[in-house]
Amino acid sequence: MWYLCVFYHRLLEYRKAEFESLAGLFGVETSLEWSLPKEHHPDSPFHFVNLPSEDVAEQIANRSILVRGIYELWGEGQDFKELEEAIKNYPDDRKLPYLAPESTFRITIDSFGKVISSQEKRDRLQMLAFIPFKGRVNLKNPDHKFNLMDNDYYGSSNGLPAIAKRRIFFGREIGVADRKILQTYELKSRKYLGPTAMDAEMAFLMANQAQVKPGKLVFDPFVGTGSILIAAAHFGAMTMGADIDIRVVRDGRGPECNVWSNFKQYGLPAPISLLRADNNLPPWRPGLREVFDAIICDPPYGVRAGGRKSGGRKLLKGIIGPYTVPDDKRTDHIPSTASYSLVECVHDLLDTAARMLVMGGRLVYFYPVLREDDYTNPTFPEHPCFKFVTSCEQILSYRYSRVLLTMVKIAPYSEEIELAAKIKHLDFKENHLKWLEDGNLHSAVFRPADANIHGDDKSSSKPKYRGKYV
Amino acid sequence: MRLLTHNMLSSNIKGVTNGFPLRMEVGKVVEKTVDFNADFLRNMFAKVEWNALVEGSKALGYFELPDNVESSMLESDEFLHKFHHALLELHLEQGALICPETGRRFPVSKGIPNMLLHEDEV
């Protein structure tokens, strides 16, 4: 059955991706059919989607972060006359159970892109008087919720997607996103934070992309202060995290301000383990395969934080002879680390994921993209064990954005695959990734502005449609 | 560090061919209650190296695990609870993991194993 899905006007590329991942999580195996209301911009918050059952629709909406609501559409039209016609034509057996005398209901009036006055809301409500509501109104906790929504061109687009014609929708609410969790988990009230802690909304989106659910084991090889794993733990997963910086995973800022305390703060079960390990040389025992159900991470890509790996000084100073630690200093020796370029880091991540994910397990990670040259069609790392699911861009600055990549494991890991992956990686490195080498991305993002950039900005004072910026 | 983690780790020093299982040097052991999840345990059972888990649990002072197991034992609640306790509720808080081949100590402090290699071990 077709449903009306209304999204929040945020993180546009993430919306359908999240929805589809959740549909998969709740048992929809085929890809979803989508369609747009008449003459709507693809970035419009209003979409139609075909789902197998109301039950699935409700589960998706309640688990999601970006679904404002899923509705059983009773009617739509370009004006109230057309809407009334449509609602009257909607089959009675679909309507009457929700209009019954002993039930309670509420109607919410909403308009996309404009705040409407309470007077106008009352006027619009009056227009619905033809619907034979028999129940009582209950604004706080009704049995049935109805929504009247429209979008219109109000003379100025205010940075919203272009609107060709007004469209009004009336429907029965089936489920909405629980965005209260974002307040619960917002970073400003979290005890232990690092400079690159993942913001709560994005962390939950990542967990949804990874189809996290109770009893699954989720791993983050760049765990930091644990912000991604907290989202996974909220959805019931067991978590495991590794980081190369021992101060972050072991000490934090004292006994009541560390990664463990972050989990305790929200009453979540503590991670199964935290350890100090190097993504370049992971300490997993050789025979260990297919233990994690998902790997979710934000690798260090050298803009805000740079990657480190083992085997320091020797590489840093370019000394040719092997660097040896004297025997009497071994016990308390603090090994130095070497810088770790993003190319190498992503290769290691894919290799670890190919080995350690269960079949059908998901790898979800961020990947930086410079917004220049062949930006419109960026190439992403591939691996023979993985199939691409989606890529969702979030613009971070004029210069660069980060893309959330979701991949699913479709082939078992083998030594031949390890070799094939290495060749593919070298080819990728040669052809696409020169700017991702150590330091290059950082300097590209922070290089001084060209003189004419400001000139361009001043000349266009009218707000333009901002698309992916939201 | 729980025994599940111990069961997954090995010494990956360059040249070491037999870095598993790591021997445990026990300083302090703590027990923390964890919610019981039978599905998770059944799932993990297939992944765990049983002998290493038994040896590990003995090192931490828990002697209830049977030496030999087969998957039919997963039907037994009593067995699952023992497995659960050994795998998830025993923590090595202070101590070290010792590479069986080279004797290299990987310290465990505040429950966090430090698996980072020295410069000449890479």
Interface residues (C-beta under 8 A of the other chain):
Chain A: P214 G215 L217 M238 M240 I244 I246 V249 R250 D251 P269 A270 I272 S273 L274 L275 R276 A277 D278 L281 P282 P283 W284 R285 P286 G287 L288 E290 V291 S310 G311 G312 R313 K314 P322 Y323 T324 V325 R330 T331 H333 P335 S336 T337
Chain B: M1 R2 L4 T5 N7 M8 L9 S10 S11 N12 G19 F20 P21 K32 V34 D35 N37 D39 F40 N43 M44 K47 E49 L88 R105 S109 K110 G111 I112 P113 N114 M115 L116 L117 H118 E119 D120 E121 V122
